[in-house]
Amino acid sequence: MSIDVSLERAKEQAVAGGVKPRRFGGWYVAEHRLMVMRSYLQTMIATGIGSPLLYLYALGVGLATIVDANVGSEQAAVTYLVFVAPALLCSAALTTATEEFSYPIMLGFKWNPTFFGMNSAPLTGQQIINGVVYAVIIRMLGQSIVYYAFMLLFGAVPSPLGWLTIPVATLTGMAVGTLIMAYATHLDEDRGQFNYVMRFGVIPMTLFSGTFFPLETLPSFLQWIGWISPLWHGVELSRVFAYGLDEPGWLTAVHVIYLIALTVIGWVVAQRLAVRRLNK
């Protein structure tokens, strides 16, 4: 009789212990990912401070003096520093998303299969993917806040709505990052696929998305790259908030809808692929 009571009590304790993980499992995974990020915290701090300082000074101050001197005030609505700063912010978020949603995802499935261990506990594949996304969002928001502080320091944000570039940059990183995450969740072997993603995806996106110069200056047969690029939509939206870029309201709405749609698609596909892979 006492054995039955002990077993019943142990069962109740086990069920009770699984309530919170089942309800807040994504946040448990996010906590784990953030603790993993602590192992390269010094690198994050160095790049988080060094990148905006160097890029804003080199491009926004150094190159800007040449650009502004050769472009008449009647042709340029804003200085080159003001023009390029929001783009650099979005590019930094994109780089972070590419890093966090590529190899770390394969690590959790293959080289250090912690995702399978989490799935053995009361955590679903959907919660695991959600937790990874939460952690990366937190990192990108923190990084973007620091970047924005440097933009203010350099006087690159004339609009009072400039702070909205922080969530826009985060959303831009998510729009690309979740698609990379879905691709990484699908991969079984590393044969250099992420190198191709960077070489033929991220780098051309950075160069042909109106990041360093207006998209209209490109030949017409190359402008379509910008139109489908999440980075272009994020950069243009950031410029609307940073200095009041003049564009139609419908185009601003397209930027938002496009970025959200890509984020949702990548996120949902990654969830489904993760559930399928973990439950094989």
Buried (B, 14 or more C-beta within 10 A) or exposed (E): EEEEEEEEEEEEEEEEEBEEBEEBBBBBBBBBBBEBBEEEEEEBEEBBBEBBBEBBBEBBEEBBEEBBEEEEEEEBEBBBBBBBBBBBBBBBBBBBBBBBBBBBBBBBBBEEEBBBEBBEEBBBBBBBBBBBBBBBBBBBBBBBBBBBEBBEEBEBBEBEEBBBBBBBBBBBBBBBBBBBBBBBBBBEEBEEBBEEBBEEBBEBBBBBBBBBBEBEEBEEEEBEBBEEBBBBBBBBBBBBBBBBBEBEEEEBEBBBEBBEEBBEBBBBBBBBBBBEBBEE
